[in-house]
Amino acid sequence: MDAERLTPLTLLRAYAMGIFPMAESRHDPRIFWVNPRKRGIFPLDGFHISKSLARTIRRGRFEIRADTAFEGVVQGCASRPETWINDEIYRLYRQLFELGHAHTMEVWQNEELVGGVYGVTLGAAFFGESMFSRRTDASKVALAYLVDRLRIGGFTLFDTQFLTDHLASLGAIEIERDDYLLRLERAVNRGANFDRAGPLPAAQLLLQRSTQTS
């Protein structure tokens, strides 16, 4: 695909159709569309916070922020030997962030960005793109706060694209494409607001709300 033809609007239309972009590597300028036969999703009432993760959250070792370091989160996600995030994909998601359609949940420790997750919003759907962790459990903590924010904001679909063992251990499941497309259509035609939740909750409130909805 000619990357020069891609715009943020093109990406949003693609997400609404159930497809998403990837590159073969950071150095390959070409972008291709992916449409998995089976799709990973997080049921927003089924995110699993283990006892050990709850202890980590309760101890307050990390500071959680949202939408303050988009570039840092994407760079953290791309800082691995193999990545699908090339320069063109980075440019496009940066534009989506500036338009309010991409968001981050960040984990900080002593003013150092040590973990995070980023994704795209459209209607009441959140499309998780990637996450990274430089400290034990940092990405899990980011996901816990992200799921809470999506619940409060009125989101109904958290798309993880693929199902990994790591995501499955936290409550993610895999569904068939037809089922996914039905959920997607309902979600993109509903309203939701990533910022509706306001300030991020204290650890105890987050854990209390998670227990009530799990």
C-alpha positions as CSV (number, residue, x, y, z in Angstrom):
1,M,0.0,0.0,0.0
2,D,1.2,3.5,-0.8
3,A,1.7,5.0,2.7
4,E,1.4,8.5,1.3
5,R,-2.3,7.9,0.7
6,L,-3.0,7.0,4.4
7,T,-4.6,9.7,6.6
8,P,-6.0,9.6,10.1
9,L,-9.5,9.5,8.6
10,T,-8.5,6.4,6.5
11,L,-7.3,4.7,9.7
12,L,-10.6,5.4,11.5
13,R,-12.6,4.1,8.6
14,A,-10.5,1.0,8.6
15,Y,-11.0,0.4,12.3
16,A,-14.8,0.8,11.8
17,M,-14.6,-2.0,9.2
18,G,-12.6,-4.3,11.6
19,I,-9.2,-4.0,10.1
20,F,-6.0,-2.4,11.3
21,P,-2.5,-1.5,9.9
22,M,0.9,-3.0,10.5
23,A,4.3,-2.9,9.0
24,E,6.7,-5.8,8.6
25,S,9.4,-4.0,10.6
26,R,10.5,-0.5,11.7
27,H,12.6,-0.1,8.6
28,D,10.0,-1.3,6.1
29,P,8.0,1.7,4.8
30,R,5.2,-0.5,3.5
31,I,1.9,-0.9,5.5
32,F,-0.6,-3.7,5.1
33,W,-4.0,-4.3,6.6
34,V,-4.8,-7.1,9.0
35,N,-8.2,-8.8,9.4
36,P,-7.8,-11.7,11.8
37,R,-10.2,-14.6,11.6
38,K,-10.3,-14.7,15.4
39,R,-10.1,-11.6,17.5
40,G,-8.9,-10.9,21.0
41,I,-11.1,-8.8,23.2
42,F,-11.2,-7.8,26.9
43,P,-14.7,-8.1,28.4
44,L,-14.8,-4.9,30.3
45,D,-16.4,-6.6,33.3
46,G,-14.0,-9.5,33.2
47,F,-10.5,-8.0,33.7
48,H,-8.7,-10.1,36.3
49,I,-6.6,-8.5,38.9
50,S,-4.7,-11.2,40.7
51,K,-3.7,-10.9,44.4
52,S,-0.1,-10.1,43.5
53,L,-1.2,-7.4,41.0
54,A,-3.6,-6.0,43.6
55,R,-0.7,-5.8,46.1
56,T,1.4,-4.0,43.5
57,I,-1.3,-1.4,42.9
58,R,-2.0,-1.0,46.6
59,R,1.7,-0.4,47.5
60,G,1.7,2.7,45.3
61,R,5.1,2.2,43.8
62,F,3.9,3.7,40.5
63,E,2.3,7.0,39.5
64,I,-0.4,6.6,36.8
65,R,-1.0,9.3,34.2
66,A,-3.1,9.5,31.0
67,D,-2.2,11.2,27.8
68,T,0.9,13.0,29.0
69,A,3.6,11.2,27.1
70,F,2.2,9.8,23.9
71,E,5.5,9.8,22.0
72,G,7.3,8.1,25.0
73,V,4.7,5.3,25.1
74,V,4.9,4.6,21.4
75,Q,8.6,4.7,21.5
76,G,8.6,2.3,24.4
77,C,6.4,-0.1,22.6
78,A,8.7,0.1,19.5
79,S,11.9,-0.4,21.5
80,R,12.2,-4.1,20.9
81,P,14.2,-6.2,18.4
82,E,11.2,-6.7,16.2
83,T,8.3,-4.2,15.9
84,W,5.5,-3.5,13.4
85,I,5.7,0.3,14.3
86,N,7.5,2.1,11.5
87,D,7.9,5.8,11.0
88,E,4.7,6.2,9.0
89,I,2.6,4.3,11.5
90,Y,4.1,6.5,14.3
91,R,3.2,9.6,12.3
92,L,-0.4,8.6,11.7
93,Y,-1.0,7.6,15.3
94,R,0.5,10.9,16.5
95,Q,-2.0,12.7,14.3
96,L,-4.8,10.6,15.8
97,F,-3.6,11.6,19.3
98,E,-3.7,15.3,18.3
99,L,-7.3,14.7,17.0
100,G,-8.4,13.1,20.3
101,H,-8.7,9.6,18.8
102,A,-5.6,8.0,20.4
103,H,-4.8,7.8,24.1
104,T,-2.2,6.5,26.5
105,M,-2.2,5.1,30.0
106,E,1.2,5.6,31.5
107,V,3.1,4.1,34.4
108,W,5.8,6.3,36.0
109,Q,8.3,5.7,38.7
110,N,10.5,8.5,40.1
111,E,9.6,10.6,37.0
112,E,10.7,7.8,34.6
113,L,8.2,6.3,32.2
114,V,8.4,2.6,33.0
115,G,5.4,1.2,31.3
116,G,2.3,2.0,29.3
117,V,-0.3,1.1,26.7
118,Y,-1.8,3.1,23.8
119,G,-4.7,2.7,21.5
120,V,-7.4,4.3,19.3
121,T,-10.9,5.3,20.3
122,L,-13.9,5.4,17.9
123,G,-17.4,5.7,19.4
124,A,-17.5,3.3,22.3
125,A,-14.7,1.1,21.0
126,F,-11.1,1.1,22.2
127,F,-8.6,-0.6,20.0
128,G,-5.5,-1.5,22.0
129,E,-2.4,-1.2,19.8
130,S,0.6,-2.0,22.0
131,M,2.1,-1.9,25.5
132,F,5.5,-2.1,27.1
133,S,7.0,-2.6,30.5
134,R,10.3,-1.7,32.0
135,R,9.4,-2.8,35.6
136,T,7.6,-5.9,36.8
137,D,3.8,-5.6,36.4
138,A,4.0,-2.1,34.9
139,S,2.0,-3.0,31.8
140,K,-0.5,-4.9,33.9
141,V,-1.0,-1.9,36.1
142,A,-1.5,0.3,33.0
143,L,-4.2,-2.1,31.7
144,A,-6.0,-2.2,35.1
145,Y,-6.3,1.6,35.1
146,L,-7.2,1.6,31.4
147,V,-10.0,-0.9,31.8
148,D,-11.4,1.2,34.7
149,R,-11.3,4.4,32.6
150,L,-13.0,2.7,29.7
151,R,-15.8,1.4,32.0
152,I,-16.4,4.8,33.5
153,G,-16.3,6.5,30.1
154,G,-19.0,4.3,28.7
155,F,-17.0,2.1,26.4
156,T,-18.4,-1.3,25.4
157,L,-15.6,-2.9,23.4
158,F,-11.9,-3.3,24.2
159,D,-10.2,-4.9,21.1
160,T,-6.8,-6.4,21.8
161,Q,-6.5,-7.6,18.1
162,F,-4.8,-10.9,19.0
163,L,-5.0,-13.1,22.1
164,T,-1.7,-13.9,23.9
165,D,-1.2,-16.0,27.0
166,H,-0.3,-12.8,28.9
167,L,-3.6,-11.2,27.9
168,A,-5.6,-14.4,28.6
169,S,-4.2,-14.5,32.1
170,L,-5.8,-11.1,32.7
171,G,-9.2,-12.1,31.4
172,A,-9.0,-11.5,27.6
173,I,-10.9,-13.9,25.4
174,E,-11.0,-14.8,21.7
175,I,-14.1,-14.6,19.5
176,E,-14.9,-15.3,15.9
177,R,-14.7,-12.5,13.3
178,D,-18.5,-12.4,12.7
179,D,-19.1,-12.0,16.5
180,Y,-16.5,-9.3,16.6
181,L,-18.0,-7.4,13.7
182,L,-21.4,-7.4,15.4
183,R,-19.9,-6.0,18.6
184,L,-17.9,-3.5,16.6
185,E,-20.9,-2.1,14.8
186,R,-22.8,-1.6,18.0
187,A,-19.8,0.0,19.7
188,V,-18.8,2.5,17.0
189,N,-22.3,3.8,16.8
190,R,-22.5,4.6,20.5
191,G,-21.0,7.5,22.3
192,A,-18.2,7.3,24.9
193,N,-15.7,9.6,26.4
194,F,-12.1,8.7,27.4
195,D,-11.9,11.8,29.6
196,R,-15.3,11.4,31.3
197,A,-13.8,9.7,34.3
198,G,-11.8,12.8,35.2
199,P,-8.7,12.3,37.5
200,L,-7.3,8.8,37.8
201,P,-8.7,7.0,40.9
202,A,-6.7,6.2,44.0
203,A,-5.5,2.6,44.2
204,Q,-8.2,1.5,46.7
205,L,-11.0,2.9,44.6
206,L,-9.7,1.3,41.5
207,L,-9.5,-2.1,43.3
208,Q,-13.0,-1.6,44.8
209,R,-14.6,-0.9,41.5
210,S,-12.8,-3.8,39.9
211,T,-14.1,-6.2,42.5
212,Q,-17.7,-4.9,42.0
213,T,-17.6,-5.4,38.2
214,S,-15.5,-8.6,37.9
